[in-house]
């Protein structure tokens, strides 16, 4: 089987890598984090207008490049290499994934705005009691005439402070953990009754606690598909996170390798010590396994639901454990300076730690894999 990327995909990777090398070095990123909005909006706009690559996974009929999940994985890997704080996962992977399955009028209106860099979408799905159960939802969307009234609380909504739209999961019927009655809505982020509490996350992003206080939303905000669609979007996001993990882990390994070549003890670089050579080899193996599992999960997104879920869970479980190994060993090798804000390696480690648990920990995904395979 040929796992080579196409010429177009290689060009996409090279274009984004060159742009990020010029505009997203570590010191520039630190300055972005200090801005009041926690990022430089010009970078997102440049990705759209100068590079034209926010349309990579969208159909040509919407002004995209006709790509899909592989293009998302490539983009996420390159963004991971610079620990970019851009809302690509939330807007293009998740929001775009929902819009591809949305009614035509909604897709025609919003997808071109994403491609143009005008729209930012935040995925409001997590609730304090929910853990990783996508159906454990207390937020309600009660029918009211031709629309709905939205009430509830969503936690740790990444990119919400920047969002023009919110992609919200809410219950139209059924009890708290029941799969039936969970639906998806795309709404204007500025509607009356939406209250946000914004804060920075440990990995440099901005997130919000969002409270919906009897928010009136139109009926055409509903995206049909129910919990099955929400699970598909979460799986697509999970393998995209695995792609990002590939970029983050490569930089953790690369930075640690550079450090052991420079750091001296007993008159020689510590990289000459055999135990550290073994450690670097073990880290390299885990980095390559992350890349392999990310690609495997991405290629299996088109399978039937249970097969897809099993493949995604297998990939995420391995990626979570591997990035933990790479991150922990990078910090141990650097010692105390590894967790200082001045050194890039500590920031990569923070993002690696968040990736380990984002959209499901290793234990959660191993459990889901076991349930799916034993049930079969």
DATA-V702387 format. One record per backbone hydrogen bond with DSSP energy under -1.0 kcal/mol. NH is the residue of the N-H (numbers start at 1). CO is the residue of the C=O. E is the energy in kcal/mol with one decimal. If there is no record, write none. Layout:
NH | CO | E
NH | CO | E
//
This chain:
10 | 6 | -2.4
11 | 7 | -2.2
12 | 8 | -2.2
13 | 9 | -2.3
14 | 10 | -2.6
15 | 11 | -2.6
16 | 12 | -2.2
17 | 13 | -2.7
18 | 14 | -2.4
19 | 15 | -2.0
20 | 16 | -2.6
21 | 17 | -2.1
22 | 18 | -1.5
23 | 19 | -1.8
24 | 20 | -2.5
29 | 25 | -2.3
30 | 26 | -2.1
31 | 27 | -1.7
32 | 28 | -2.0
33 | 29 | -2.1
35 | 32 | -1.4
38 | 35 | -1.5
43 | 40 | -1.9
45 | 41 | -1.9
46 | 42 | -2.1
47 | 43 | -2.2
48 | 44 | -1.2
49 | 45 | -3.1
50 | 46 | -1.3
51 | 46 | -2.1
53 | 47 | -2.2
56 | 53 | -1.5
58 | 55 | -1.6
62 | 59 | -1.4
63 | 60 | -1.8
64 | 59 | -2.3
65 | 55 | -2.6
66 | 58 | -3.3
67 | 56 | -2.1
72 | 68 | -1.8
73 | 69 | -2.3
74 | 70 | -2.3
75 | 71 | -2.4
76 | 72 | -2.7
77 | 73 | -2.1
78 | 74 | -2.0
79 | 75 | -2.4
80 | 76 | -2.2
81 | 77 | -1.4
83 | 80 | -1.1
84 | 79 | -2.6
88 | 86 | -1.1
91 | 87 | -2.4
92 | 88 | -1.8
93 | 88 | -1.8
94 | 89 | -2.6
95 | 90 | -1.7
96 | 91 | -1.1
97 | 93 | -1.0
98 | 94 | -2.3
99 | 95 | -2.3
100 | 96 | -1.9
101 | 98 | -1.0
107 | 103 | -2.3
108 | 104 | -3.0
109 | 105 | -1.3
110 | 106 | -2.4
111 | 107 | -1.9
114 | 110 | -1.9
115 | 111 | -2.5
116 | 112 | -1.9
117 | 114 | -1.5
118 | 113 | -2.4
119 | 113 | -1.4
122 | 165 | -1.9
124 | 167 | -2.5
125 | 123 | -1.1
130 | 127 | -1.9
133 | 130 | -2.4
136 | 133 | -1.3
137 | 135 | -1.9
137 | 176 | -1.9
140 | 151 | -2.8
141 | 171 | -2.4
142 | 149 | -2.3
144 | 147 | -2.8
147 | 144 | -1.9
148 | 217 | -2.6
149 | 142 | -2.2
150 | 215 | -3.1
151 | 140 | -2.4
152 | 212 | -2.0
154 | 210 | -2.8
155 | 126 | -2.8
157 | 208 | -2.8
158 | 156 | -1.1
159 | 206 | -2.8
160 | 157 | -1.6
162 | 159 | -1.2
164 | 120 | -2.6
165 | 120 | -2.1
166 | 187 | -2.6
167 | 122 | -3.1
168 | 185 | -3.1
169 | 124 | -1.8
170 | 183 | -2.4
171 | 139 | -3.0
172 | 181 | -3.5
178 | 175 | -1.4
182 | 179 | -1.3
183 | 170 | -3.1
185 | 168 | -2.4
186 | 221 | -2.6
187 | 166 | -2.7
189 | 164 | -2.3
191 | 188 | -1.3
194 | 191 | -1.5
195 | 211 | -2.7
197 | 209 | -2.2
199 | 207 | -2.4
201 | 205 | -2.5
204 | 201 | -1.9
207 | 199 | -2.8
209 | 197 | -2.2
210 | 154 | -2.7
211 | 195 | -3.1
212 | 152 | -3.1
213 | 193 | -2.5
215 | 150 | -2.8
217 | 148 | -2.7
221 | 218 | -1.5
222 | 219 | -1.5
223 | 184 | -2.9
229 | 225 | -1.1
230 | 226 | -1.8
231 | 227 | -2.6
232 | 228 | -1.8
233 | 229 | -2.6
234 | 230 | -2.2
235 | 231 | -2.2
236 | 232 | -2.4
237 | 233 | -2.3
238 | 234 | -2.1
239 | 235 | -2.1
240 | 236 | -1.6
241 | 237 | -2.3
242 | 238 | -1.7
243 | 239 | -1.7
244 | 240 | -2.1
245 | 241 | -2.5
246 | 242 | -1.4
247 | 243 | -1.3
248 | 244 | -2.5
249 | 245 | -2.8
250 | 246 | -1.8
251 | 247 | -1.6
252 | 248 | -2.0
253 | 249 | -2.4
254 | 250 | -2.7
255 | 251 | -2.8
256 | 252 | -1.9
257 | 253 | -2.5
258 | 254 | -2.2
259 | 255 | -1.8
260 | 256 | -2.2
263 | 259 | -3.0
265 | 268 | -2.6
268 | 265 | -1.5
270 | 263 | -2.9
271 | 260 | -2.2
272 | 269 | -1.9
273 | 270 | -1.7
277 | 273 | -1.7
278 | 274 | -2.4
279 | 275 | -1.7
280 | 276 | -2.5
281 | 277 | -1.9
282 | 278 | -2.4
283 | 279 | -2.4
284 | 280 | -2.3
285 | 281 | -2.1
286 | 282 | -1.9
287 | 283 | -2.3
288 | 284 | -2.3
289 | 285 | -1.9
290 | 286 | -2.1
291 | 287 | -1.9
292 | 288 | -2.1
293 | 289 | -2.7
294 | 290 | -2.4
295 | 291 | -1.9
296 | 292 | -2.5
297 | 293 | -2.7
298 | 294 | -2.0
299 | 295 | -2.4
300 | 296 | -1.1
301 | 298 | -1.3
303 | 300 | -1.3
308 | 304 | -3.1
309 | 305 | -2.7
310 | 306 | -2.2
311 | 307 | -2.3
312 | 308 | -2.7
313 | 309 | -2.7
314 | 310 | -2.3
315 | 311 | -2.2
316 | 312 | -2.9
317 | 313 | -2.5
318 | 314 | -1.8
319 | 315 | -2.7
320 | 316 | -2.9
321 | 317 | -1.8
322 | 318 | -2.6
323 | 319 | -2.8
324 | 320 | -1.5
325 | 321 | -1.9
326 | 322 | -2.6
327 | 323 | -2.6
328 | 324 | -2.6
329 | 325 | -2.2
330 | 326 | -2.0
331 | 327 | -2.2
332 | 328 | -2.4
333 | 329 | -2.0
334 | 330 | -1.8
335 | 331 | -2.1
338 | 335 | -1.8
339 | 336 | -1.4
340 | 337 | -1.4
348 | 344 | -2.0
349 | 345 | -2.1
350 | 346 | -1.8
351 | 347 | -2.0
352 | 348 | -2.5
353 | 349 | -2.3
354 | 350 | -1.9
355 | 351 | -2.5
356 | 352 | -1.9
358 | 354 | -1.6
360 | 357 | -1.7
365 | 361 | -2.4
366 | 362 | -2.5
367 | 363 | -2.1
368 | 364 | -2.3
369 | 365 | -2.6
370 | 366 | -2.4
371 | 367 | -2.4
372 | 368 | -2.3
373 | 369 | -2.6
374 | 370 | -2.6
375 | 371 | -1.7
376 | 372 | -1.1
//
